[in-house]
Amino acid sequence: MRLTIQAGIVGLTRSKKEILDREYSNLQRFLKGDRAVPLYSANKQQALRYYRKVKWKEYPLSLRNDLINLRRARAFWFLKIPFTV
């Protein structure tokens, strides 16, 4: 079974926002051909597997199942994304 969740971020701190913004920006650069850009290895693997080189389109960060903790509590879903600097 596949589950696709579109969500916002609650309680976003400045440091977490900077990490997410940097990773998103680096992913876009990587997809446009800059292979030297620092990118979290899971995102790099995902990009190499699923995305072609792009010039005008932007892709969202994809979160692999082994890198997140998704739990359901009552009627809500909670997603925990570990951050490493």
PDB file of N, CA, C and O in Angstrom, chain B, residues numbered from 101:
ATOM      1  N   MET B 101       0.834  -1.179   0.000  1.00  0.00           N
ATOM      2  CA  MET B 101       0.000   0.000   0.000  1.00  0.00           C
ATOM      3  C   MET B 101       0.881   1.245   0.000  1.00  0.00           C
ATOM      4  O   MET B 101       1.861   1.319   0.741  1.00  0.00           O
ATOM      5  N   ARG B 102       0.534   2.204  -0.818  1.00  0.00           N
ATOM      6  CA  ARG B 102       1.243   3.479  -0.861  1.00  0.00           C
ATOM      7  C   ARG B 102       0.400   4.536  -0.200  1.00  0.00           C
ATOM      8  O   ARG B 102      -0.820   4.568  -0.355  1.00  0.00           O
ATOM      9  N   LEU B 103       1.054   5.393   0.532  1.00  0.00           N
ATOM     10  CA  LEU B 103       0.363   6.473   1.208  1.00  0.00           C
ATOM     11  C   LEU B 103       1.068   7.771   0.870  1.00  0.00           C
ATOM     12  O   LEU B 103       2.258   7.919   1.148  1.00  0.00           O
ATOM     13  N   THR B 104       0.362   8.703   0.282  1.00  0.00           N
ATOM     14  CA  THR B 104       0.925  10.004  -0.035  1.00  0.00           C
ATOM     15  C   THR B 104       0.281  11.025   0.887  1.00  0.00           C
ATOM     16  O   THR B 104      -0.943  11.131   0.958  1.00  0.00           O
ATOM     17  N   ILE B 105       1.109  11.767   1.583  1.00  0.00           N
ATOM     18  CA  ILE B 105       0.620  12.766   2.522  1.00  0.00           C
ATOM     19  C   ILE B 105       1.190  14.113   2.131  1.00  0.00           C
ATOM     20  O   ILE B 105       2.400  14.261   1.959  1.00  0.00           O
ATOM     21  N   GLN B 106       0.323  15.082   1.992  1.00  0.00           N
ATOM     22  CA  GLN B 106       0.755  16.453   1.761  1.00  0.00           C
ATOM     23  C   GLN B 106       0.497  17.190   3.065  1.00  0.00           C
ATOM     24  O   GLN B 106      -0.614  17.167   3.594  1.00  0.00           O
ATOM     25  N   ALA B 107       1.521  17.837   3.573  1.00  0.00           N
ATOM     26  CA  ALA B 107       1.389  18.427   4.902  1.00  0.00           C
ATOM     27  C   ALA B 107       2.192  19.708   5.018  1.00  0.00           C
ATOM     28  O   ALA B 107       3.073  19.992   4.207  1.00  0.00           O
ATOM     29  N   GLY B 108       1.869  20.458   6.029  1.00  0.00           N
ATOM     30  CA  GLY B 108       2.650  21.627   6.384  1.00  0.00           C
ATOM     31  C   GLY B 108       3.529  21.281   7.569  1.00  0.00           C
ATOM     32  O   GLY B 108       3.436  20.187   8.125  1.00  0.00           O
ATOM     33  N   ILE B 109       4.361  22.194   7.942  1.00  0.00           N
ATOM     34  CA  ILE B 109       5.270  21.967   9.060  1.00  0.00           C
ATOM     35  C   ILE B 109       4.798  22.808  10.243  1.00  0.00           C
ATOM     36  O   ILE B 109       4.566  24.010  10.113  1.00  0.00           O
ATOM     37  N   VAL B 110       4.661  22.171  11.376  1.00  0.00           N
ATOM     38  CA  VAL B 110       4.218  22.836  12.588  1.00  0.00           C
ATOM     39  C   VAL B 110       5.420  23.008  13.512  1.00  0.00           C
ATOM     40  O   VAL B 110       6.235  22.095  13.648  1.00  0.00           O
ATOM     41  N   GLY B 111       5.532  24.160  14.140  1.00  0.00           N
ATOM     42  CA  GLY B 111       6.621  24.386  15.091  1.00  0.00           C
ATOM     43  C   GLY B 111       7.984  24.449  14.432  1.00  0.00           C
ATOM     44  O   GLY B 111       8.969  23.969  14.992  1.00  0.00           O
ATOM     45  N   LEU B 112       8.047  25.028  13.264  1.00  0.00           N
ATOM     46  CA  LEU B 112       9.301  25.119  12.534  1.00  0.00           C
ATOM     47  C   LEU B 112      10.222  26.144  13.190  1.00  0.00           C
ATOM     48  O   LEU B 112       9.858  27.310  13.349  1.00  0.00           O
ATOM     49  N   THR B 113      11.392  25.707  13.559  1.00  0.00           N
ATOM     50  CA  THR B 113      12.375  26.617  14.144  1.00  0.00           C
ATOM     51  C   THR B 113      13.231  27.225  13.036  1.00  0.00           C
ATOM     52  O   THR B 113      13.234  26.740  11.904  1.00  0.00           O
ATOM     53  N   ARG B 114      13.935  28.258  13.363  1.00  0.00           N
ATOM     54  CA  ARG B 114      14.795  28.917  12.382  1.00  0.00           C
ATOM     55  C   ARG B 114      15.870  27.966  11.858  1.00  0.00           C
ATOM     56  O   ARG B 114      16.144  27.934  10.658  1.00  0.00           O
ATOM     57  N   SER B 115      16.476  27.196  12.755  1.00  0.00           N
ATOM     58  CA  SER B 115      17.546  26.297  12.317  1.00  0.00           C
ATOM     59  C   SER B 115      17.005  25.172  11.432  1.00  0.00           C
ATOM     60  O   SER B 115      17.650  24.799  10.452  1.00  0.00           O
ATOM     61  N   LYS B 116      15.830  24.627  11.764  1.00  0.00           N
ATOM     62  CA  LYS B 116      15.242  23.583  10.918  1.00  0.00           C
ATOM     63  C   LYS B 116      14.843  24.147   9.556  1.00  0.00           C
ATOM     64  O   LYS B 116      14.998  23.477   8.535  1.00  0.00           O
ATOM     65  N   LYS B 117      14.335  25.367   9.541  1.00  0.00           N
ATOM     66  CA  LYS B 117      13.973  26.004   8.277  1.00  0.00           C
ATOM     67  C   LYS B 117      15.206  26.191   7.403  1.00  0.00           C
ATOM     68  O   LYS B 117      15.160  25.944   6.198  1.00  0.00           O
ATOM     69  N   GLU B 118      16.301  26.623   8.003  1.00  0.00           N
ATOM     70  CA  GLU B 118      17.540  26.802   7.251  1.00  0.00           C
ATOM     71  C   GLU B 118      18.028  25.480   6.661  1.00  0.00           C
ATOM     72  O   GLU B 118      18.488  25.441   5.520  1.00  0.00           O
ATOM     73  N   ILE B 119      17.928  24.397   7.435  1.00  0.00           N
ATOM     74  CA  ILE B 119      18.352  23.084   6.958  1.00  0.00           C
ATOM     75  C   ILE B 119      17.480  22.632   5.793  1.00  0.00           C
ATOM     76  O   ILE B 119      17.992  22.161   4.777  1.00  0.00           O
ATOM     77  N   LEU B 120      16.161  22.775   5.936  1.00  0.00           N
ATOM     78  CA  LEU B 120      15.252  22.381   4.863  1.00  0.00           C
ATOM     79  C   LEU B 120      15.446  23.234   3.617  1.00  0.00           C
ATOM     80  O   LEU B 120      15.466  22.710   2.504  1.00  0.00           O
ATOM     81  N   ASP B 121      15.587  24.540   3.794  1.00  0.00           N
ATOM     82  CA  ASP B 121      15.806  25.433   2.653  1.00  0.00           C
ATOM     83  C   ASP B 121      17.105  25.097   1.926  1.00  0.00           C
ATOM     84  O   ASP B 121      17.145  25.073   0.696  1.00  0.00           O
ATOM     85  N   ARG B 122      18.159  24.839   2.686  1.00  0.00           N
ATOM     86  CA  ARG B 122      19.452  24.510   2.085  1.00  0.00           C
ATOM     87  C   ARG B 122      19.374  23.183   1.330  1.00  0.00           C
ATOM     88  O   ARG B 122      19.889  23.070   0.218  1.00  0.00           O
ATOM     89  N   GLU B 123      18.736  22.187   1.927  1.00  0.00           N
ATOM     90  CA  GLU B 123      18.628  20.885   1.272  1.00  0.00           C
ATOM     91  C   GLU B 123      17.783  20.974   0.003  1.00  0.00           C
ATOM     92  O   GLU B 123      18.122  20.365  -1.012  1.00  0.00           O
ATOM     93  N   TYR B 124      16.696  21.722   0.054  1.00  0.00           N
ATOM     94  CA  TYR B 124      15.846  21.901  -1.125  1.00  0.00           C
ATOM     95  C   TYR B 124      16.621  22.611  -2.236  1.00  0.00           C
ATOM     96  O   TYR B 124      16.585  22.189  -3.392  1.00  0.00           O
ATOM     97  N   SER B 125      17.311  23.675  -1.886  1.00  0.00           N
ATOM     98  CA  SER B 125      18.096  24.429  -2.859  1.00  0.00           C
ATOM     99  C   SER B 125      19.197  23.561  -3.466  1.00  0.00           C
ATOM    100  O   SER B 125      19.422  23.593  -4.676  1.00  0.00           O
ATOM    101  N   ASN B 126      19.874  22.796  -2.633  1.00  0.00           N
ATOM    102  CA  ASN B 126      20.939  21.917  -3.124  1.00  0.00           C
ATOM    103  C   ASN B 126      20.388  20.818  -4.026  1.00  0.00           C
ATOM    104  O   ASN B 126      21.038  20.434  -4.998  1.00  0.00           O
ATOM    105  N   LEU B 127      19.191  20.307  -3.713  1.00  0.00           N
ATOM    106  CA  LEU B 127      18.581  19.302  -4.572  1.00  0.00           C
ATOM    107  C   LEU B 127      18.297  19.878  -5.952  1.00  0.00           C
ATOM    108  O   LEU B 127      18.552  19.219  -6.960  1.00  0.00           O
ATOM    109  N   GLN B 128      17.777  21.094  -6.012  1.00  0.00           N
ATOM    110  CA  GLN B 128      17.480  21.715  -7.304  1.00  0.00           C
ATOM    111  C   GLN B 128      18.767  21.911  -8.112  1.00  0.00           C
ATOM    112  O   GLN B 128      18.787  21.675  -9.320  1.00  0.00           O
ATOM    113  N   ARG B 129      19.843  22.343  -7.438  1.00  0.00           N
ATOM    114  CA  ARG B 129      21.137  22.505  -8.120  1.00  0.00           C
ATOM    115  C   ARG B 129      21.667  21.165  -8.614  1.00  0.00           C
ATOM    116  O   ARG B 129      22.195  21.073  -9.722  1.00  0.00           O
ATOM    117  N   PHE B 130      21.526  20.128  -7.794  1.00  0.00           N
ATOM    118  CA  PHE B 130      21.977  18.790  -8.164  1.00  0.00           C
ATOM    119  C   PHE B 130      21.233  18.304  -9.407  1.00  0.00           C
ATOM    120  O   PHE B 130      21.843  17.740 -10.316  1.00  0.00           O
ATOM    121  N   LEU B 131      19.925  18.521  -9.447  1.00  0.00           N
ATOM    122  CA  LEU B 131      19.119  18.081 -10.577  1.00  0.00           C
ATOM    123  C   LEU B 131      19.433  18.858 -11.852  1.00  0.00           C
ATOM    124  O   LEU B 131      19.181  18.375 -12.956  1.00  0.00           O
ATOM    125  N   LYS B 132      19.979  20.049 -11.700  1.00  0.00           N
ATOM    126  CA  LYS B 132      20.353  20.855 -12.871  1.00  0.00           C
ATOM    127  C   LYS B 132      21.776  20.568 -13.329  1.00  0.00           C
ATOM    128  O   LYS B 132      22.272  21.207 -14.257  1.00  0.00           O
ATOM    129  N   GLY B 133      22.443  19.597 -12.674  1.00  0.00           N
ATOM    130  CA  GLY B 133      23.739  19.157 -13.158  1.00  0.00           C
ATOM    131  C   GLY B 133      24.920  19.413 -12.252  1.00  0.00           C
ATOM    132  O   GLY B 133      26.020  18.951 -12.556  1.00  0.00           O
ATOM    133  N   ASP B 134      24.749  20.129 -11.151  1.00  0.00           N
ATOM    134  CA  ASP B 134      25.858  20.418 -10.236  1.00  0.00           C
ATOM    135  C   ASP B 134      26.035  19.235  -9.286  1.00  0.00           C
ATOM    136  O   ASP B 134      25.430  19.207  -8.215  1.00  0.00           O
ATOM    137  N   ARG B 135      26.850  18.268  -9.666  1.00  0.00           N
ATOM    138  CA  ARG B 135      27.037  17.050  -8.872  1.00  0.00           C
ATOM    139  C   ARG B 135      27.941  17.263  -7.650  1.00  0.00           C
ATOM    140  O   ARG B 135      28.041  16.377  -6.801  1.00  0.00           O
ATOM    141  N   ALA B 136      28.594  18.413  -7.550  1.00  0.00           N
ATOM    142  CA  ALA B 136      29.495  18.675  -6.430  1.00  0.00           C
ATOM    143  C   ALA B 136      28.777  19.305  -5.238  1.00  0.00           C
ATOM    144  O   ALA B 136      29.379  19.473  -4.178  1.00  0.00           O
ATOM    145  N   VAL B 137      27.517  19.650  -5.395  1.00  0.00           N
ATOM    146  CA  VAL B 137      26.777  20.316  -4.331  1.00  0.00           C
ATOM    147  C   VAL B 137      26.587  19.356  -3.150  1.00  0.00           C
ATOM    148  O   VAL B 137      26.307  18.176  -3.362  1.00  0.00           O
ATOM    149  N   PRO B 138      26.734  19.842  -1.907  1.00  0.00           N
ATOM    150  CA  PRO B 138      26.526  18.963  -0.754  1.00  0.00           C
ATOM    151  C   PRO B 138      25.039  18.630  -0.619  1.00  0.00           C
ATOM    152  O   PRO B 138      24.197  19.524  -0.540  1.00  0.00           O
ATOM    153  N   LEU B 139      24.733  17.342  -0.593  1.00  0.00           N
ATOM    154  CA  LEU B 139      23.359  16.886  -0.531  1.00  0.00           C
ATOM    155  C   LEU B 139      23.312  15.651   0.347  1.00  0.00           C
ATOM    156  O   LEU B 139      24.175  14.779   0.250  1.00  0.00           O
ATOM    157  N   TYR B 140      22.307  15.577   1.200  1.00  0.00           N
ATOM    158  CA  TYR B 140      22.123  14.421   2.058  1.00  0.00           C
ATOM    159  C   TYR B 140      22.077  13.169   1.184  1.00  0.00           C
ATOM    160  O   TYR B 140      21.387  13.158   0.164  1.00  0.00           O
ATOM    161  N   SER B 141      22.793  12.128   1.562  1.00  0.00           N
ATOM    162  CA  SER B 141      22.978  10.965   0.691  1.00  0.00           C
ATOM    163  C   SER B 141      21.659  10.311   0.269  1.00  0.00           C
ATOM    164  O   SER B 141      21.548   9.835  -0.861  1.00  0.00           O
ATOM    165  N   ALA B 142      20.667  10.279   1.148  1.00  0.00           N
ATOM    166  CA  ALA B 142      19.385   9.668   0.786  1.00  0.00           C
ATOM    167  C   ALA B 142      18.698  10.482  -0.311  1.00  0.00           C
ATOM    168  O   ALA B 142      18.094   9.905  -1.215  1.00  0.00           O
ATOM    169  N   ASN B 143      18.780  11.798  -0.245  1.00  0.00           N
ATOM    170  CA  ASN B 143      18.189  12.636  -1.283  1.00  0.00           C
ATOM    171  C   ASN B 143      18.949  12.487  -2.594  1.00  0.00           C
ATOM    172  O   ASN B 143      18.351  12.518  -3.670  1.00  0.00           O
ATOM    173  N   LYS B 144      20.257  12.325  -2.505  1.00  0.00           N
ATOM    174  CA  LYS B 144      21.066  12.135  -3.715  1.00  0.00           C
ATOM    175  C   LYS B 144      20.703  10.806  -4.383  1.00  0.00           C
ATOM    176  O   LYS B 144      20.548  10.744  -5.603  1.00  0.00           O
ATOM    177  N   GLN B 145      20.569   9.753  -3.588  1.00  0.00           N
ATOM    178  CA  GLN B 145      20.185   8.456  -4.136  1.00  0.00           C
ATOM    179  C   GLN B 145      18.810   8.527  -4.789  1.00  0.00           C
ATOM    180  O   GLN B 145      18.605   7.993  -5.879  1.00  0.00           O
ATOM    181  N   GLN B 146      17.882   9.181  -4.127  1.00  0.00           N
ATOM    182  CA  GLN B 146      16.530   9.336  -4.651  1.00  0.00           C
ATOM    183  C   GLN B 146      16.548  10.105  -5.971  1.00  0.00           C
ATOM    184  O   GLN B 146      15.863   9.729  -6.923  1.00  0.00           O
ATOM    185  N   ALA B 147      17.323  11.169  -6.026  1.00  0.00           N
ATOM    186  CA  ALA B 147      17.408  11.986  -7.235  1.00  0.00           C
ATOM    187  C   ALA B 147      18.002  11.193  -8.395  1.00  0.00           C
ATOM    188  O   ALA B 147      17.520  11.290  -9.524  1.00  0.00           O
ATOM    189  N   LEU B 148      19.031  10.421  -8.128  1.00  0.00           N
ATOM    190  CA  LEU B 148      19.661   9.630  -9.183  1.00  0.00           C
ATOM    191  C   LEU B 148      18.732   8.534  -9.698  1.00  0.00           C
ATOM    192  O   LEU B 148      18.788   8.179 -10.875  1.00  0.00           O
ATOM    193  N   ARG B 149      17.887   8.002  -8.835  1.00  0.00           N
ATOM    194  CA  ARG B 149      16.984   6.932  -9.236  1.00  0.00           C
ATOM    195  C   ARG B 149      15.763   7.426  -9.996  1.00  0.00           C
ATOM    196  O   ARG B 149      15.359   6.815 -10.985  1.00  0.00           O
ATOM    197  N   TYR B 150      15.172   8.526  -9.542  1.00  0.00           N
ATOM    198  CA  TYR B 150      13.845   8.884 -10.023  1.00  0.00           C
ATOM    199  C   TYR B 150      13.750  10.140 -10.872  1.00  0.00           C
ATOM    200  O   TYR B 150      12.752  10.334 -11.566  1.00  0.00           O
ATOM    201  N   TYR B 151      14.743  10.980 -10.834  1.00  0.00           N
ATOM    202  CA  TYR B 151      14.630  12.235 -11.568  1.00  0.00           C
ATOM    203  C   TYR B 151      15.642  12.295 -12.696  1.00  0.00           C
ATOM    204  O   TYR B 151      16.774  11.832 -12.559  1.00  0.00           O
ATOM    205  N   ARG B 152      15.224  12.868 -13.800  1.00  0.00           N
ATOM    206  CA  ARG B 152      16.142  13.130 -14.890  1.00  0.00           C
ATOM    207  C   ARG B 152      16.727  14.529 -14.692  1.00  0.00           C
ATOM    208  O   ARG B 152      16.235  15.309 -13.878  1.00  0.00           O
ATOM    209  N   LYS B 153      17.767  14.828 -15.436  1.00  0.00           N
ATOM    210  CA  LYS B 153      18.332  16.175 -15.387  1.00  0.00           C
ATOM    211  C   LYS B 153      17.259  17.159 -15.856  1.00  0.00           C
ATOM    212  O   LYS B 153      16.650  16.971 -16.910  1.00  0.00           O
ATOM    213  N   VAL B 154      17.038  18.188 -15.079  1.00  0.00           N
ATOM    214  CA  VAL B 154      15.989  19.155 -15.394  1.00  0.00           C
ATOM    215  C   VAL B 154      16.596  20.540 -15.519  1.00  0.00           C
ATOM    216  O   VAL B 154      17.649  20.818 -14.946  1.00  0.00           O
ATOM    217  N   LYS B 155      15.940  21.396 -16.256  1.00  0.00           N
ATOM    218  CA  LYS B 155      16.430  22.759 -16.404  1.00  0.00           C
ATOM    219  C   LYS B 155      15.439  23.767 -15.869  1.00  0.00           C
ATOM    220  O   LYS B 155      15.840  24.772 -15.283  1.00  0.00           O
ATOM    221  N   TRP B 156      14.146  23.521 -16.058  1.00  0.00           N
ATOM    222  CA  TRP B 156      13.160  24.539 -15.685  1.00  0.00           C
ATOM    223  C   TRP B 156      12.216  24.092 -14.584  1.00  0.00           C
ATOM    224  O   TRP B 156      11.601  24.926 -13.921  1.00  0.00           O
ATOM    225  N   LYS B 157      12.096  22.810 -14.383  1.00  0.00           N
ATOM    226  CA  LYS B 157      11.148  22.307 -13.400  1.00  0.00           C
ATOM    227  C   LYS B 157      11.822  22.148 -12.040  1.00  0.00           C
ATOM    228  O   LYS B 157      13.002  21.809 -11.961  1.00  0.00           O
ATOM    229  N   GLU B 158      11.066  22.393 -10.973  1.00  0.00           N
ATOM    230  CA  GLU B 158      11.568  22.145  -9.628  1.00  0.00           C
ATOM    231  C   GLU B 158      10.840  20.941  -9.051  1.00  0.00           C
ATOM    232  O   GLU B 158       9.646  20.751  -9.281  1.00  0.00           O
ATOM    233  N   TYR B 159      11.568  20.139  -8.306  1.00  0.00           N
ATOM    234  CA  TYR B 159      11.001  18.964  -7.678  1.00  0.00           C
ATOM    235  C   TYR B 159      10.999  19.136  -6.165  1.00  0.00           C
ATOM    236  O   TYR B 159      11.898  19.772  -5.614  1.00  0.00           O
ATOM    237  N   PRO B 160       9.995  18.575  -5.487  1.00  0.00           N
ATOM    238  CA  PRO B 160       9.982  18.639  -4.024  1.00  0.00           C
ATOM    239  C   PRO B 160      10.990  17.659  -3.442  1.00  0.00           C
ATOM    240  O   PRO B 160      11.436  16.733  -4.119  1.00  0.00           O
ATOM    241  N   LEU B 161      11.339  17.873  -2.192  1.00  0.00           N
ATOM    242  CA  LEU B 161      12.146  16.881  -1.492  1.00  0.00           C
ATOM    243  C   LEU B 161      11.284  15.648  -1.290  1.00  0.00           C
ATOM    244  O   LEU B 161      10.130  15.758  -0.875  1.00  0.00           O
ATOM    245  N   SER B 162      11.820  14.500  -1.574  1.00  0.00           N
ATOM    246  CA  SER B 162      11.090  13.266  -1.299  1.00  0.00           C
ATOM    247  C   SER B 162      11.684  12.646  -0.050  1.00  0.00           C
ATOM    248  O   SER B 162      12.902  12.620   0.128  1.00  0.00           O
ATOM    249  N   LEU B 163      10.830  12.158   0.792  1.00  0.00           N
ATOM    250  CA  LEU B 163      11.270  11.565   2.047  1.00  0.00           C
ATOM    251  C   LEU B 163      11.063  10.064   1.978  1.00  0.00           C
ATOM    252  O   LEU B 163       9.934   9.581   1.901  1.00  0.00           O
ATOM    253  N   ARG B 164      12.159   9.341   2.006  1.00  0.00           N
ATOM    254  CA  ARG B 164      12.067   7.883   1.938  1.00  0.00           C
ATOM    255  C   ARG B 164      11.499   7.333   3.238  1.00  0.00           C
ATOM    256  O   ARG B 164      11.658   7.915   4.311  1.00  0.00           O
ATOM    257  N   ASN B 165      10.842   6.210   3.106  1.00  0.00           N
ATOM    258  CA  ASN B 165      10.188   5.571   4.231  1.00  0.00           C
ATOM    259  C   ASN B 165      11.157   5.240   5.369  1.00  0.00           C
ATOM    260  O   ASN B 165      10.777   5.310   6.538  1.00  0.00           O
ATOM    261  N   ASP B 166      12.384   4.887   5.047  1.00  0.00           N
ATOM    262  CA  ASP B 166      13.344   4.517   6.085  1.00  0.00           C
ATOM    263  C   ASP B 166      13.951   5.729   6.791  1.00  0.00           C
ATOM    264  O   ASP B 166      14.733   5.566   7.728  1.00  0.00           O
ATOM    265  N   LEU B 167      13.603   6.937   6.356  1.00  0.00           N
ATOM    266  CA  LEU B 167      14.169   8.144   6.957  1.00  0.00           C
ATOM    267  C   LEU B 167      13.156   8.945   7.774  1.00  0.00           C
ATOM    268  O   LEU B 167      13.479  10.010   8.301  1.00  0.00           O
ATOM    269  N   ILE B 168      11.949   8.435   7.874  1.00  0.00           N
ATOM    270  CA  ILE B 168      10.921   9.166   8.611  1.00  0.00           C
ATOM    271  C   ILE B 168      10.235   8.247   9.602  1.00  0.00           C
ATOM    272  O   ILE B 168      10.358   7.025   9.533  1.00  0.00           O
ATOM    273  N   ASN B 169       9.516   8.856  10.518  1.00  0.00           N
ATOM    274  CA  ASN B 169       8.732   8.121  11.485  1.00  0.00           C
ATOM    275  C   ASN B 169       7.303   8.643  11.370  1.00  0.00           C
ATOM    276  O   ASN B 169       7.010   9.747  11.829  1.00  0.00           O
ATOM    277  N   LEU B 170       6.426   7.874  10.774  1.00  0.00           N
ATOM    278  CA  LEU B 170       5.044   8.277  10.545  1.00  0.00           C
ATOM    279  C   LEU B 170       4.140   7.503  11.492  1.00  0.00           C
ATOM    280  O   LEU B 170       4.160   6.272  11.513  1.00  0.00           O
ATOM    281  N   ARG B 171       3.351   8.223  12.274  1.00  0.00           N
ATOM    282  CA  ARG B 171       2.453   7.583  13.237  1.00  0.00           C
ATOM    283  C   ARG B 171       1.082   8.225  13.181  1.00  0.00           C
ATOM    284  O   ARG B 171       0.934   9.407  12.874  1.00  0.00           O
ATOM    285  N   ARG B 172       0.100   7.425  13.482  1.00  0.00           N
ATOM    286  CA  ARG B 172      -1.269   7.925  13.523  1.00  0.00           C
ATOM    287  C   ARG B 172      -1.725   7.939  14.974  1.00  0.00           C
ATOM    288  O   ARG B 172      -1.596   6.943  15.687  1.00  0.00           O
ATOM    289  N   ALA B 173      -2.252   9.061  15.397  1.00  0.00           N
ATOM    290  CA  ALA B 173      -2.807   9.202  16.735  1.00  0.00           C
ATOM    291  C   ALA B 173      -4.200   9.801  16.585  1.00  0.00           C
ATOM    292  O   ALA B 173      -4.354  10.966  16.220  1.00  0.00           O
ATOM    293  N   ARG B 174      -5.190   9.000  16.869  1.00  0.00           N
ATOM    294  CA  ARG B 174      -6.595   9.389  16.692  1.00  0.00           C
ATOM    295  C   ARG B 174      -6.839   9.748  15.233  1.00  0.00           C
ATOM    296  O   ARG B 174      -6.623   8.915  14.354  1.00  0.00           O
ATOM    297  N   ALA B 175      -7.280  10.957  14.959  1.00  0.00           N
ATOM    298  CA  ALA B 175      -7.599  11.356  13.580  1.00  0.00           C
ATOM    299  C   ALA B 175      -6.434  12.071  12.898  1.00  0.00           C
ATOM    300  O   ALA B 175      -6.587  12.541  11.771  1.00  0.00           O
ATOM    301  N   PHE B 176      -5.277  12.166  13.550  1.00  0.00           N
ATOM    302  CA  PHE B 176      -4.153  12.932  13.018  1.00  0.00           C
ATOM    303  C   PHE B 176      -2.971  12.034  12.705  1.00  0.00           C
ATOM    304  O   PHE B 176      -2.758  11.004  13.345  1.00  0.00           O
ATOM    305  N   TRP B 177      -2.214  12.448  11.710  1.00  0.00           N
ATOM    306  CA  TRP B 177      -0.957  11.790  11.365  1.00  0.00           C
ATOM    307  C   TRP B 177       0.185  12.684  11.821  1.00  0.00           C
ATOM    308  O   TRP B 177       0.131  13.902  11.657  1.00  0.00           O
ATOM    309  N   PHE B 178       1.220  12.076  12.395  1.00  0.00           N
ATOM    310  CA  PHE B 178       2.399  12.804  12.829  1.00  0.00           C
ATOM    311  C   PHE B 178       3.616  12.251  12.108  1.00  0.00           C
ATOM    312  O   PHE B 178       3.816  11.040  12.022  1.00  0.00           O
ATOM    313  N   LEU B 179       4.409  13.155  11.600  1.00  0.00           N
ATOM    314  CA  LEU B 179       5.598  12.778  10.860  1.00  0.00           C
ATOM    315  C   LEU B 179       6.799  13.398  11.541  1.00  0.00           C
ATOM    316  O   LEU B 179       6.846  14.610  11.753  1.00  0.00           O
ATOM    317  N   LYS B 180       7.766  12.570  11.884  1.00  0.00           N
ATOM    318  CA  LYS B 180       8.988  13.064  12.499  1.00  0.00           C
ATOM    319  C   LYS B 180      10.113  12.897  11.496  1.00  0.00           C
ATOM    320  O   LYS B 180      10.343  11.805  10.976  1.00  0.00           O
ATOM    321  N   ILE B 181      10.817  14.002  11.227  1.00  0.00           N
ATOM    322  CA  ILE B 181      11.951  13.985  10.314  1.00  0.00           C
ATOM    323  C   ILE B 181      13.201  14.282  11.138  1.00  0.00           C
ATOM    324  O   ILE B 181      13.326  15.379  11.682  1.00  0.00           O
ATOM    325  N   PRO B 182      14.116  13.341  11.239  1.00  0.00           N
ATOM    326  CA  PRO B 182      15.333  13.612  11.999  1.00  0.00           C
ATOM    327  C   PRO B 182      16.224  14.605  11.241  1.00  0.00           C
ATOM    328  O   PRO B 182      16.385  14.501  10.025  1.00  0.00           O
ATOM    329  N   PHE B 183      16.786  15.544  11.954  1.00  0.00           N
ATOM    330  CA  PHE B 183      17.670  16.526  11.348  1.00  0.00           C
ATOM    331  C   PHE B 183      19.083  16.316  11.852  1.00  0.00           C
ATOM    332  O   PHE B 183      19.323  16.158  13.049  1.00  0.00           O
ATOM    333  N   THR B 184      20.009  16.316  10.910  1.00  0.00           N
ATOM    334  CA  THR B 184      21.417  16.265  11.270  1.00  0.00           C
ATOM    335  C   THR B 184      22.106  17.430  10.594  1.00  0.00           C
ATOM    336  O   THR B 184      21.804  17.757   9.446  1.00  0.00           O
ATOM    337  N   VAL B 185      23.005  18.039  11.283  1.00  0.00           N
ATOM    338  CA  VAL B 185      23.707  19.195  10.730  1.00  0.00           C
ATOM    339  C   VAL B 185      25.130  18.812  10.408  1.00  0.00           C
ATOM    340  O   VAL B 185      25.900  19.644   9.928  1.00  0.00           O
TER     341      VAL B 185
END
